[in-house]
Each structure stands twice: as structure tokens, then as C-alpha cells.
Amino acid sequence: MISFTRRGFLGASTAAATSLLLPARVRAASDALSLTATTRTIEVHGRAATVMGLLNAQGGTGLTLDPGQRFRVDLTNALDVETIIHWHGQIPPNAQDGVPNTNPMLAPGESKAYDYAPRPGTFWMHSHIPVQEVGFLAAPLIVRSAADLAADRQEVVLFLHDFSFKAPEEVLAEVTGDAGMDHSAMAMPQAEAPVQDMGAMAGGMPGMGAMEMDLNDFDFDAYLANDRTLDDPEVVQVEPGGRVLLRAINASSMTAFWIDLGRVSGRLVATDGDPCQPFTATRFGFAPGQRLDIEIDLPKDGSALPVLALREGARERTGIVLAPGGAKVSQIEDMAGADHPAFSGDLAQESALRAVTPLAARPADRSQMVMLGGSMMPYVWTINGQTYGSHAPIPARSGERVEVTFHNMSMMAHPMHLHGHVFQVVGFGPNRIAGALRDTVHVPPMNMVTIAFDAGEAAPWMLHCHHMGHLQTGMMTELAVTA
């Protein structure tokens, strides 16, 4: 998808130049970027499919900015329906956040200019209309730092999505139970997994080990890595024994994945765009909306390295292959021999992560308990017992240190995304940690996660679950920041 290296090793790589998802890179500080919301055609398992996309001036999907480059974008809506695009993880002025509670929708044929100073790191951009996000109106947004330019490593973006040949409207109707389906079928999820004993892991709410959590509301037809499946994966040319920075983006509408490196260990060095202390493993989990930056030292023997994304609690998988020139690339089946473990109840990774630059120590000026609820039947998901539209905003004042405890009383995990802020994960259950910086935190079922942040611009900022079925049925509220 994206392939850079300081050594110039891949400077003339045909594969990189022709990649469908190669983003536009901008070098002149005065240049404006163009971005178009439109439709495009991809091939999935040998069948053509029309999906949405955010195309840059070169016809690729996504944008990459160099250090110091302002986010100057002229966005045009070439769809036949109105849309609105959110710059996920960035902190623009609220009037440019791309959300329908404070920003006007973009009508067909209309354009809008954006201009702000971006945060460096791995981000993405997507429609804030659930049906359009299911329909692939999303793309990577990479903002490179001076350290990225100085690092002797190649950069590769892994952009994940879940795909159905059904229309996005039909997918959401089936998930939410609005398609004339037998509603009794909605009572049982597509996959179940035991909830770990979170009393032992988080220091509270014991006795959960015998209960079942719900996973995977919908069986998609395919799971895509850079628009492709494992029967025809993207093969990224790399240097034998070199170092790769994998920028992994979970842009799926409803699926949590594991990133699996097989026989090679990687170092997780950033979460949601912010550096963390290196965390070494061969497998890393992440939920919809989250991003992981993983450094990988490639095999010195010149062999190819598959980088797989495993659907949690199921057998499906997708991925890309990192391969030096001449390396043998073996076919990989898109179904594993057994179900992959669940990520949604796993606290080990998140509990171990530590920010490189944590929030400055200060007591909380305001603490809020936010209750997450809902069920598979009826399929309705709530925040503080309310759906969006009947919600009571969460109050805060600009400059306050705010702590929010998400208390998940449902049997599904919820990736909770807060707009306009970077927060630090500071607690699981009653246990305090000095965790990673994030903009999206995965809250396990029947557990509590506490985040801390300093309230920013006085405005209503969206706070919602990034599972599109949950968002569609109302799992959204606002952080109402006042001056």
C-alpha cells in the first residue's frame, strides 16, 4: 500500500508506484491537497464490486503528509448522496471535525476546504455516516514526523476492512434486525467466547469466567487488507534483513483483528498515532478505529514474511506479504484450521502498554461514570441508558483534567472513540495504570476502563462506539466542553 525507505531501495519499485492504495505525498508547504468522495471498483474473490472511496489527485486512496505539512485539503463530494468526512484521531477546530452534530453535510457536487496543523502519526479518514463507512468510504491518513524521515526503515501501511457483496444498507438492516428477519436469530451471536476472569485481571467484578461474550455480529463475505484477499494478496517488496514500520489501521466496520507475524517478533511502538514504550510480541490485537505502529526486523535469510490479520473468534484471515526480490511467496488459505482467540476480552496487551510521553501528573477536576449497555435482542446499544437524540451530554470545562470511567454492562466489547482529544488509559476496574495514549479504547464486556484527558476547545465533541451496528442504533453521545 505505502512503501518508503530512506535508503532509496524501493525508489523505483513498480509495485509501489502502481499500488491502488498509494497515497499522495505533499512536499511543498503551500500546496493544497484534493480529495474526492466517490465510487470505485475492486475485485473480491474474482468478482467485481463497486465500493466507495476517498481518492487523492493521483487516483489512489489516502494521503501522506511530510513533517511540517499543514492539512490543507479541498474535499469534493462526487457521490449522489450527501456525506461528511471525519479526520479520525486528528484534533482540528471543531468546525472542521467532520461530524453532523456541528458541521453541515456536504451535498452532491459540493466542495469544502480544510486547513489545520495535523498531529504526526498513523490516522485515517472516514465518513461519519455508518452505512457509508460499511461501504468503504474511508482511507489512510499518514502524517510523518522528522523522526520518521531519519529512521532507517521502510514504511508499509496495512488498511483492514470487512466486506460484503450485499449493499451496506442491507448489511446494517440485517445486523440491527430491521430486514424482516426472524428476530430470534439475533439473540445468538455469530461467535461466542468465554469472558476471561476479569476479576483476577482487573481487580474487580469477579466470577465472570463462566459467562459468554458476544463476538462478530455479522459474517462478511471477505476481510480485506489493502483492498485484497489472501487468494491475491499485496506483495510488498522489501530489503532482506531490513526494518519495516507497519502502520496498521483497523478500518473495519465491525471486526476486531489480531496482527500475526508468525515466527517473527515485532515491537509495538505507537498506539493511535502516539508513541508507546516498545511492546514486543508476535501477535497484536486491535479493535475498529484503532491503529498500531509495529516495527519489524525482517528475516536475514531473504525469505518472505506474511503479515496476517486474524478475525477474532473465527477462522477468517487476510493480510499482505513482505517479500525480498526473488523470495518464494506461498499461497495462504483465507481460513485457518481453527478459530482464532477472542481479543475483545483480553486485557493483557492494553494493561502492559505505557506512553512515551504520558499526561502531566495532576488530580482530576472532574470524574464521570459512563454506562455502556445494550443487547443482541432487541438490538439496541446505549450510553447512560439513552440512544443518541435522547442523550444527556457529558459536561466538562475547557482546561479541566477529566477522568471518564466506561462501565460496560453488556456482553459485547465497545471501541469507544472520543473526538477532539487524546486521552491516556489510566485504569482497569479499580486498578490504576499509566497506560498508552489513545483516541479509541476497547472496553471489554462486563468491565470498566478509565481514561484521563485535558478538556480542549469549548464545543460539543462526539463520543461513540466505533462498531457501526452499535453506532447505527444510537450508541453515541457528546462531550459538552464549555469555556
C-alpha positions, 0 to 999 in steps of 0.5 A: 500500500505505502512503501518508503525507505530512506535508503532509496531501495524501493525508489523505483519499485513498480509495485509501489508506484502502481499500488491502488492504495498509494497515497499522495505525498505533499512536499511543498508547504503551500500546496493544497491537497484534493480529495474526492468522495466517490465510487470505485471498483475492486475485485473480491474473490474474482468478482467485481464490486463497486465500493466507495472511496476517498481518492487523492489527485493521483487516483489512489486512496489516502494521503501522506503528509511530510513533517511540517505539512499543514492539512490543507485539503479541498474535499469534493463530494462526487457521490449522489448522496450527501456525506461528511468526512471525519479526520479520525484521531486528528484534533482540528477546530471543531468546525472542521471535525467532520461530524453532523452534530456541528458541521453541515453535510456536504451535498452532491457536487459540493466542495469544502476546504480544510486547513489545520496543523495535523498531529504526526502519526498513523490516522485515517479518514472516514465518513461519519455516516455508518452505512457509508463507512460499511461501504468503504468510504474511508482511507489512510491518513499518514502524517510523518514526523522528522523522526520518521524521515531519519529512521532507517526503515521502510514504511508499509501501511496495512488498511483492514476492512470487512466486506460484503457483496450485499449493499451496506444498507442491507448489511446494517438492516440485517445486523440491527434486525430491521430486514424482516428477519426472524428476530430470534436469530439475533439473540445468538451471536455469530461467535461466542467466547468465554469472558476471561476472569476479569476479576483476577485481571482487573481487580474487580467484578469477579466470577465472570469466567463462566459467562459468554461474550458476544463476538462478530455480529455479522459474517462478511463475505471477505476481510480485506487488507489493502483492498485484497484477499489472501487468494491475491494478496499485496506483495510488498517488496522489501530489503532482506534483513531490513526494518519495516514500520507497519502502520496498521489501521483497523478500518473495519466496520465491525471486526476486531483483528489480531496482527500475526507475524508468525515466527517473527517478533515485532515491537509495538511502538505507537498506539493511535498515532502516539508513541508507546514504550516498545511492546514486543510480541508476535501477535497484536490485537486491535479493535475498529478505529484503532491503529498500531505502529509495529516495527519489524526486523525482517528475516536475514535469510531473504525469505518472505514474511506474511503479515496476517490479520486474524478475525477474532473468534473465527477462522477468517484471515487476510493480510499482505506479504513482505517479500525480498526480490526473488523470495518464494511467496506461498499461497495462504488459505483465507481460513485457518484450521481453527478459530482464532482467540477472542481479543475483545476480552483480553486485557493483557496487551492494553494493561502492559502498554505505557506512553512515551510521553504520558499526561502531566501528573495532576488530580482530576477536576472532574470524574464521570461514570459512563454506562455502556449497555445494550443487547443482541435482542432487541438490538439496541446499544446505549450510553447512560441508558439513552440512544443518541437524540435522547442523550444527556451530554457529558459536561466538562470545562475547557482546561479541566483534567477529566477522568471518564470511567466506561462501565460496560454492562453488556456482553459485547466489547465497545471501541469507544472513540472520543473526538477532539482529544487524546486521552491516556488509559489510566485504569482497569476496574479499580486498578490504576495504570499509566497506560498508552495514549489513545483516541479509541479504547476497547472496553471489554464486556462486563468491565470498566476502563478509565481514561484521563484527558485535558478538556480542549476547545469549548464545543460539543465533541462526539463520543461513540462506539466505533462498531457501526451496528452499535453506532447505527442504533444510537450508541453515541453521545457528546462531550459538552466542553464549555469555556 
